[in-house]
Amino acid sequence: MPDLTRDLLLARFRAAAEAVARERPDVDADAAREVFAEAAGLLHDGLVLDDLDDADTAAVVEGLCAALADPDPGAAVRALARAAGDDPGDLSDREAVAAAYLSATRVLQL
């Protein structure tokens, strides 16, 4: 994964952890940061985003950030994969995006 992608992943996941901690008073900010950092590391090491262009990478990272804050993150990520395949929107490679989401479920054991 290019350093730019790794940096984007880490920065967005860090921001998502902060948002979760702010929005949910029962969530410890340090624990949220640790969980999201671990998830970012697993996605990086699992090469989940390697086959995506910059725009699709950004879309998947944003989707994963939202999904991981969901009460059922596995279902949320699988829904994103289905949506990518059904309605590509601005995606340049919907199959690769859907595959990245499904790979994320395996890497993160969702």
Secondary structure as UniProt FT lines:
FT   HELIX           3..23
FT   TURN            25..26
FT   HELIX           29..45
FT   TURN            46..51
FT   HELIX           54..68
FT   HELIX           73..86
FT   TURN            89..90
FT   HELIX           94..107
FT   TURN            108..109
//
